Amino acid sequence: MQQANFNLFYENFNSDNAALIESNFYGLAAKVSDKYEGASWKFLTNDKNTFLIYPDDNQLHEVTSKNGVKRTLSAQGLGIFISQTLTSLLSSYCNKKRLETEAQLFSDLYYASRNCFYENYKRLGFSKAELLDIHALLD
């Protein structure tokens, strides 16, 4: 994965969908992490249009999932958790609104990103323990 910015993201998706993800990303981070108080964010992408957005703060984040599971994650771990949670929520939302194209886009993005993270977690600097923590939060 390489450094990128939201301009690349906007090129790959229509601007409404990209803006929807970007604006909800920060709000969801604040909702699931008590210590998150805002930060600049880094954006990584690869040639398969998967992405990782994470706070550029080098802090550990105590994260609580919607089902009450608590784990401590790195900034990148928080970004993966938010990426997966948000694309899943957006796919469900679009399905309910009968926006089939958008629902499929977010579903495809969820699975492509998930597969990329699982295949590259060591190269991205994650331990297997943190990968399992992220998985526990997503269940």
C-alpha angles and dihedrals in degrees: 000000000000136000112272138150139228091274089073090046091052090051092055097045133034111272094246092058093043092049090048091055095043096050094045094046095072095043093051091050090055091047097052099036120055092196096050108108101164130285141175110278133222121221125208127181139170137207092274093063092250115140144194122202117185139163115268093223109102090222131132113243125210102219127194118194124215089262093054100258111147126203137158113238137181118244090265090047090054088050093052092048091049092045093052095042095047098046089049092050092047092049090052092046092051091048091054090050090048092242093147098174093050093043090054092046092055092042091052090047091051094053096040091050093044092051092047092051094048093047095046106031094118093048089049089055101255126139118225087246092060091046089054090048090054090048091051091052092051096050 
